[in-house]
Every structure is written in C-alpha cells, then in structure tokens.
Amino acid sequence: MSETITTQNQKTKFDVNRDYLVGNNFLSTTECDQILADAAEFDLKPATLADDRIVTAIRDCKVAYFDRDQKWGWIYDRIQDFITLGNERYFQFDIIGFEPMQFVVYDRPGSHYELHIDSGNEYRDRDLVRKLSFTIQLTNPEEYQGCDLEFFRSVNDYIAAARSKGTITVTSSFVPHRVTPLESGVRAAIVGWIYGPPFR
C-alpha cells in the first residue's frame, strides 16, 4: 500500500509494508554521494554488540557514530520530519528523540549481521527504550552483491528491504532483522534509532 501525506511544508510518500515503512528517493543520488564523501573523514571501527564486545561471527562490519551538528544537522532534520509523520500515521508510539546515528560499511566478503532486534536495555537506567529503527541506503545496488537487509516473518521466511539508493526504511525496533553476508563490492548505509518511554 502506498500513501502520500501532504502537510503545510512538504509532501511525503510512504510505502507501507508488513511492520515497516519505506520512503523511496528519500535522499537524492547527489545527497547520497555527498554523504559518502563527507563520511570519508570518519574513523571507522569494527562494530560491537550491545555489551561492547566485537564478535564478528554475529556482527561483521565497520561503523562510525555521528551526532547532529552544523554538517549533519540537515539529515537529522530530514529524518525527523519523515519519522514524525510516519509515527503519527502508523506506529503511534510515544517517542522522544534520536540516538547518535551510525555510518555503516560492509566492505569485505562475508560481512554481515545475524538475526537480532534493536530494542533492549540501552536506556534502562533512564527508563527509556528504543522504539523505531531506520536504515538509509547510500550505495547503488549494482555496486555490490548480497548484503540484504531482511525482516523475519516466520521460520525460513524473510522479506528483503528495498535496495534502491536513497531509500529510507523505518521499522519497530522489536522486529527481528538481519543483514545477509556480502558476496562482493561494498555497501554503505546510515542506521539509527528513536527512543521513548517504555511501552505500557
């Protein structure tokens, strides 16, 4: 199902799928390329799990965190507008704000992320939980093979997220998902999370 929502300031089209929303052409090719160029300054590190361990059998990629600032404020604002509209229309969660976002790179054959959920104990000390997760595809899909973002449906049944450059996918943080092994090429994306008070 597709729906276009028009507000005073913008027109936003949502493709509504099982458990997630898609915004095609959320970023232009030029914007994606500029992000990739700007991200060259990042000091990429091996990705860790929630307990800060590096376990490549579970998660094998490189990441760098970045927060809202003069250079990156525009992308935070763009995402906030999209997610605010999508949440009001579909999820209707009580949300508060962003975590710092991650620039993620899968750059060698076998890079992957096993099936997992994003919600957990990240903010239990502040009585907050992750509620929404998002991924923005930065790489042209012809530039790599494998490395699909997939959402779990049932045993041995997954649905793959859109691979088109500039697409944003938003899902509930408790939906199980994975990134399949990279076969060739390089894939880059932005991932992030929106938190709020615990579900009641």
C-alpha positions as CSV (number, residue, x, y, z in Angstrom):
1,M,0.0,0.0,0.0
2,S,1.2,3.5,-0.8
3,E,0.0,6.7,0.7
4,T,1.1,10.3,0.1
5,I,0.7,12.7,3.0
6,T,0.7,16.4,2.3
7,T,1.4,18.9,5.1
8,Q,1.9,22.6,5.1
9,N,5.6,22.2,4.4
10,Q,6.1,19.0,2.5
11,K,4.7,16.1,0.6
12,T,5.8,12.7,1.8
13,K,5.0,9.3,0.2
14,F,5.1,6.2,2.4
15,D,5.1,2.7,1.0
16,V,3.5,0.6,3.8
17,N,4.7,-3.0,4.2
18,R,4.4,-5.6,6.9
19,D,5.9,-4.0,10.0
20,Y,7.8,-1.3,8.2
21,L,7.6,1.9,6.1
22,V,9.6,2.8,3.1
23,G,10.4,6.2,1.7
24,N,11.7,5.8,-1.9
25,N,14.0,8.6,-3.1
26,F,14.2,9.9,0.4
27,L,17.7,11.2,-0.5
28,S,18.8,12.2,-4.0
29,T,21.7,10.5,-5.6
30,T,23.7,13.7,-5.2
31,E,22.9,13.8,-1.5
32,C,23.9,10.2,-1.0
33,D,27.2,10.9,-2.8
34,Q,27.8,14.0,-0.7
35,I,27.3,12.0,2.5
36,L,29.7,9.3,1.3
37,A,32.3,12.0,0.5
38,D,31.8,13.7,3.9
39,A,32.0,10.3,5.7
40,A,35.5,9.8,4.4
41,E,36.6,11.8,7.4
42,F,35.1,9.2,9.8
43,D,37.4,6.9,11.8
44,L,35.6,3.6,11.1
45,K,35.9,1.0,13.8
46,P,34.8,-2.7,14.0
47,A,31.2,-2.9,15.0
48,T,30.4,-4.0,18.5
49,L,27.4,-5.7,20.1
50,A,25.3,-4.1,22.8
51,D,27.7,-5.2,25.5
52,D,30.7,-3.6,23.6
53,R,32.2,-6.9,22.5
54,I,33.5,-7.4,19.0
55,V,32.0,-10.8,17.8
56,T,32.5,-11.0,14.0
57,A,30.5,-14.3,13.9
58,I,27.5,-12.2,14.8
59,R,28.2,-8.7,13.5
60,D,31.0,-8.1,11.0
61,C,31.1,-4.6,9.6
62,K,32.7,-1.2,10.3
63,V,30.9,1.8,11.9
64,A,31.3,5.4,13.0
65,Y,28.9,7.4,15.1
66,F,27.9,11.0,14.3
67,D,25.6,13.4,16.0
68,R,23.6,16.4,15.0
69,D,26.0,19.3,14.2
70,Q,26.5,22.0,11.6
71,K,27.5,19.5,8.9
72,W,25.0,16.8,9.7
73,G,22.0,18.7,11.1
74,W,20.2,18.7,7.7
75,I,20.0,14.9,7.6
76,Y,18.8,14.7,11.2
77,D,16.1,17.2,10.3
78,R,15.0,15.3,7.2
79,I,14.8,12.0,9.1
80,Q,12.9,13.6,12.0
81,D,10.3,15.1,9.6
82,F,9.8,11.7,7.9
83,I,9.6,9.7,11.1
84,T,7.4,12.2,12.9
85,L,4.8,11.9,10.0
86,G,5.1,8.1,9.8
87,N,4.9,7.6,13.5
88,E,1.8,9.8,13.8
89,R,0.1,8.0,10.9
90,Y,1.1,4.4,11.5
91,F,3.1,3.4,14.6
92,Q,1.7,5.9,17.0
93,F,4.5,5.4,19.6
94,D,5.4,7.8,22.3
95,I,8.8,8.9,21.1
96,I,11.3,11.5,22.4
97,G,14.5,11.7,20.4
98,F,17.4,10.3,18.4
99,E,20.4,8.3,19.4
100,P,23.6,9.4,17.6
101,M,23.4,7.8,14.1
102,Q,25.8,5.2,12.7
103,F,27.5,5.3,9.3
104,V,27.9,1.6,8.5
105,V,30.1,-0.1,5.9
106,Y,30.1,-3.7,4.8
107,D,33.4,-3.9,2.8
108,R,34.6,-7.4,2.6
109,P,33.1,-10.8,1.5
110,G,31.2,-12.3,4.4
111,S,30.5,-9.1,6.2
112,H,27.0,-9.5,7.8
113,Y,24.8,-9.0,10.9
114,E,23.0,-12.1,12.3
115,L,19.3,-12.0,13.1
116,H,18.7,-9.6,16.0
117,I,16.4,-7.0,17.4
118,D,17.3,-3.4,18.2
119,S,15.3,-2.9,21.4
120,G,16.9,-3.9,24.7
121,N,18.4,-2.4,27.8
122,E,20.2,0.6,26.2
123,Y,18.5,3.2,28.3
124,R,17.1,1.2,31.2
125,D,18.9,3.5,33.7
126,R,16.9,6.4,32.2
127,D,13.7,4.4,31.9
128,L,13.7,4.7,28.1
129,V,13.7,2.1,25.3
130,R,14.4,2.0,21.5
131,K,11.1,2.2,19.7
132,L,11.8,2.8,16.0
133,S,14.8,1.9,13.9
134,F,15.8,3.2,10.4
135,T,18.2,2.5,7.6
136,I,19.1,4.7,4.7
137,Q,20.7,3.0,1.7
138,L,23.6,5.1,0.4
139,T,25.1,2.7,-2.2
140,N,23.9,1.9,-5.7
141,P,22.6,-1.7,-5.6
142,E,24.5,-2.6,-8.7
143,E,27.8,-1.9,-6.8
144,Y,27.5,-5.0,-4.5
145,Q,26.0,-8.4,-4.2
146,G,24.4,-9.9,-1.2
147,C,24.2,-7.8,2.0
148,D,20.4,-7.5,2.0
149,L,18.6,-6.1,5.0
150,E,15.9,-8.7,5.7
151,F,13.0,-8.7,8.1
152,F,11.9,-12.0,9.8
153,R,8.4,-13.2,9.0
154,S,8.4,-16.9,10.1
155,V,10.8,-19.9,10.1
156,N,13.0,-19.6,6.9
157,D,10.8,-16.8,5.6
158,Y,12.3,-13.3,5.3
159,I,11.3,-10.2,3.4
160,A,14.0,-8.0,1.9
161,A,14.0,-4.2,2.3
162,A,14.4,-2.0,-0.8
163,R,17.9,-1.7,-2.1
164,S,17.5,1.4,-4.2
165,K,19.9,4.3,-3.4
166,G,18.5,7.0,-1.2
167,T,15.7,4.8,0.3
168,I,14.8,5.0,4.0
169,T,13.2,2.1,5.8
170,V,11.7,2.5,9.2
171,T,10.6,-0.3,11.4
172,S,9.6,-1.0,15.0
173,S,12.8,-1.8,17.0
174,F,11.4,-5.1,18.2
175,V,11.1,-6.6,14.7
176,P,13.8,-9.2,14.2
177,H,16.0,-8.4,11.2
178,R,19.4,-9.3,9.7
179,V,21.9,-8.3,7.1
180,T,22.9,-11.2,4.8
181,P,26.6,-11.8,4.0
182,L,28.2,-9.6,1.5
183,E,29.3,-11.5,-1.6
184,S,31.2,-8.8,-3.5
185,G,31.5,-5.0,-3.6
186,V,30.9,-2.5,-0.8
187,R,27.6,-1.4,0.8
188,A,27.3,1.7,2.9
189,A,24.3,2.9,4.9
190,I,23.1,5.2,7.7
191,V,21.3,3.4,10.6
192,G,19.7,5.0,13.7
193,W,17.2,4.6,16.4
194,I,14.4,6.6,18.0
195,Y,13.8,6.1,21.7
196,G,11.0,6.9,24.2
197,P,9.4,5.8,27.5
198,P,8.7,2.1,28.0
199,F,5.6,0.5,26.3
200,R,2.7,0.2,28.6
